[in-house]
Amino acid sequence: MPELRLLDPDGYVVPEGRITITPTTEPKARAALKALARDHAEQWAWARYDHRNYRIITTTPEGPR
């Protein structure tokens, strides 16, 4: 099953930033990860994290895309 992962600006997967998806759940999962990026960046604002610097990647059993 494909999975979306939210990476912080340093390239680490954000806690709770992994969601297994299907074609029908992908849009909602991406929206949830974008909201998580805002929350996570807010918690790490002292380190100058900005939600615009987070990335969402798709992984498959074969590896990241």
SETI-194466 format. One record per atom (N, C-alpha, C): atom name; x, y, z. Coordinates in pm, 1 decimal. Layout:
CA;X;Y;Z .
...
//
This chain:
N;83.5;-118.1;0.0 .
CA;0.0;0.0;0.0 .
C;88.2;124.8;0.0 .
N;54.8;223.5;-78.6 .
CA;129.5;349.4;-75.4 .
C;107.6;421.7;57.6 .
N;203.6;504.3;90.8 .
CA;198.8;577.8;216.1 .
C;250.2;719.1;191.0 .
N;186.5;817.6;254.8 .
CA;235.7;954.7;251.3 .
C;313.7;978.8;379.6 .
N;425.7;1049.9;366.9 .
CA;506.6;1083.9;483.9 .
C;533.6;1233.8;482.1 .
N;519.9;1295.1;598.6 .
CA;548.8;1436.8;614.2 .
C;690.2;1451.1;668.0 .
N;774.6;1521.2;592.0 .
CA;912.6;1543.7;632.7 .
C;929.1;1687.5;680.1 .
N;997.9;1704.0;792.6 .
CA;1024.8;1838.8;842.4 .
C;1137.1;1901.3;760.3 .
N;1170.5;2028.1;784.1 .
CA;1274.0;2093.8;703.4 .
C;1411.4;2026.1;709.7 .
N;1434.6;1946.0;814.4 .
CA;1561.8;1874.5;825.2 .
C;1557.5;1736.5;761.0 .
N;1441.8;1697.4;707.5 .
CA;1428.9;1570.4;637.9 .
C;1383.9;1453.8;723.7 .
N;1343.2;1480.0;846.9 .
CA;1295.1;1374.7;935.4 .
C;1144.6;1360.5;924.4 .
N;1094.1;1237.0;940.9 .
CA;949.8;1214.9;938.8 .
C;890.9;1270.6;1068.2 .
N;789.7;1353.6;1054.0 .
CA;721.5;1413.9;1168.1 .
C;642.6;1304.3;1240.6 .
N;645.2;1301.8;1376.0 .
CA;561.1;1205.1;1447.5 .
C;415.6;1217.4;1402.3 .
N;350.2;1107.7;1384.5 .
CA;214.1;1099.6;1329.6 .
C;207.3;1148.1;1185.3 .
N;319.4;1158.6;1118.0 .
CA;323.6;1208.6;981.4 .
C;331.9;1099.5;876.2 .
N;276.5;982.0;907.2 .
CA;272.5;871.1;811.9 .
C;128.7;823.9;798.5 .
N;77.9;824.0;674.6 .
CA;-60.4;783.3;649.5 .
C;-62.9;688.8;529.7 .
N;-118.4;569.3;549.5 .
CA;-140.7;475.9;438.8 .
C;-260.5;526.1;360.1 .
N;-247.1;524.4;227.4 .
CA;-351.2;585.1;143.2 .
C;-404.6;489.1;37.9 .
N;-520.6;525.6;-13.9 .
CA;-578.3;467.2;-134.5 .
C;-604.2;585.4;-227.5 .
N;-634.0;560.2;-353.5 .
CA;-661.0;673.5;-442.8 .
C;-772.8;765.9;-392.7 .
N;-870.5;712.3;-323.7 .
CA;-980.9;796.2;-276.4 .
C;-948.7;870.5;-147.6 .
N;-853.6;822.2;-68.6 .
CA;-821.4;888.3;58.2 .
C;-703.4;984.4;46.6 .
N;-633.8;983.9;-65.8 .
CA;-514.0;1067.0;-78.5 .
C;-539.6;1216.1;-58.9 .
N;-642.3;1276.2;-120.3 .
CA;-662.6;1420.9;-100.6 .
C;-683.5;1459.7;46.4 .
N;-763.1;1380.5;119.9 .
CA;-785.8;1409.6;261.5 .
C;-656.4;1390.9;342.0 .
N;-580.2;1288.8;307.0 .
CA;-454.7;1263.2;378.0 .
C;-356.6;1377.9;355.4 .
N;-347.7;1427.8;234.4 .
CA;-258.2;1540.8;206.6 .
C;-301.2;1664.7;285.0 .
N;-431.3;1689.3;291.1 .
CA;-481.4;1803.9;367.7 .
C;-448.5;1788.3;516.2 .
N;-462.9;1666.9;568.0 .
CA;-431.4;1641.9;709.3 .
C;-282.9;1662.7;736.5 .
N;-197.5;1620.3;643.9 .
CA;-53.3;1638.0;662.8 .
C;-13.3;1785.3;653.0 .
N;-80.2;1861.1;568.0 .
CA;-51.6;2004.7;560.5 .
C;-89.5;2073.7;691.4 .
N;-201.4;2032.5;750.4 .
CA;-241.2;2088.0;879.8 .
C;-141.1;2047.2;987.7 .
N;-94.9;1924.2;982.5 .
CA;4.9;1877.8;1078.8 .
C;134.5;1957.0;1063.8 .
N;171.7;1989.5;941.5 .
CA;293.2;2068.7;918.6 .
C;281.4;2205.7;985.3 .
N;165.0;2267.6;974.9 .
CA;144.2;2397.6;1040.6 .
C;157.2;2384.7;1191.9 .
N;95.1;2282.0;1248.7 .
CA;101.7;2261.7;1393.4 .
C;244.5;2232.9;1439.2 .
N;312.0;2146.9;1365.7 .
CA;448.8;2109.6;1402.9 .
C;542.2;2229.7;1392.4 .
N;528.6;2307.1;1285.7 .
CA;612.8;2425.5;1268.0 .
C;588.3;2526.6;1379.2 .
N;463.9;2537.9;1421.8 .
CA;431.2;2629.6;1530.3 .
C;500.2;2587.2;1660.4 .
N;503.6;2457.0;1686.1 .
CA;570.8;2405.8;1806.3 .
C;721.3;2429.9;1801.0 .
N;776.8;2430.9;1681.6 .
CA;920.9;2447.0;1663.1 .
C;957.0;2585.5;1609.5 .
N;870.5;2682.5;1631.5 .
CA;894.7;2818.2;1581.5 .
C;1024.4;2876.7;1636.2 .
N;1060.4;2840.9;1758.3 .
CA;1184.8;2890.6;1817.1 .
C;1307.0;2847.0;1735.7 .
N;1293.6;2735.8;1660.2 .
CA;1402.6;2687.3;1575.4 .
C;1387.1;2737.9;1431.9 .
N;1294.4;2832.3;1413.3 .
CA;1267.5;2894.4;1283.3 .
C;1212.3;2796.6;1178.9 .
N;1136.4;2698.3;1225.1 .
CA;1069.2;2608.4;1131.3 .
C;953.1;2683.1;1067.9 .
N;931.3;2659.5;940.1 .
CA;823.8;2722.9;864.8 .
C;748.6;2612.4;791.3 .
N;617.4;2611.5;802.3 .
CA;538.0;2503.9;740.6 .
C;559.1;2494.8;589.5 .
N;600.6;2602.2;526.6 .
CA;622.7;2599.6;381.3 .
C;746.7;2519.8;343.1 .
N;830.6;2487.1;440.5 .
CA;952.3;2410.3;413.0 .
C;935.1;2260.9;438.5 .
N;815.5;2218.5;472.0 .
CA;787.3;2076.2;492.7 .
C;755.7;2013.0;357.5 .
N;784.0;1883.1;346.4 .
CA;755.3;1811.6;221.9 .
C;669.6;1689.4;251.2 .
N;583.3;1656.3;156.7 .
CA;505.8;1532.5;162.7 .
C;560.2;1443.2;52.4 .
N;604.5;1323.5;91.6 .
CA;652.8;1229.4;-8.1 .
C;562.8;1106.3;-8.2 .
N;561.0;1037.5;-121.3 .
CA;485.2;913.6;-134.9 .
C;584.2;798.7;-135.5 .
N;557.5;698.3;-52.4 .
CA;640.4;578.5;-53.3 .
C;554.0;460.4;-94.9 .
N;617.6;365.0;-157.0 .
CA;552.0;240.2;-197.4 .
C;637.4;126.3;-146.0 .
N;590.6;3.6;-155.1 .
CA;673.8;-108.3;-111.6 .
C;809.4;-111.7;-183.8 .
N;816.7;-52.7;-303.0 .
CA;941.6;-49.7;-378.6 .
C;1035.7;59.3;-329.1 .
N;981.8;159.6;-257.8 .
CA;1065.2;270.0;-206.8 .
C;1000.8;404.9;-232.5 .
N;1066.1;515.4;-188.2 .
CA;1009.8;650.1;-204.4 .
C;999.1;691.2;-350.7 .
N;898.8;776.5;-378.9 .
CA;885.0;836.3;-512.3 .
C;897.0;985.1;-501.2 .
//
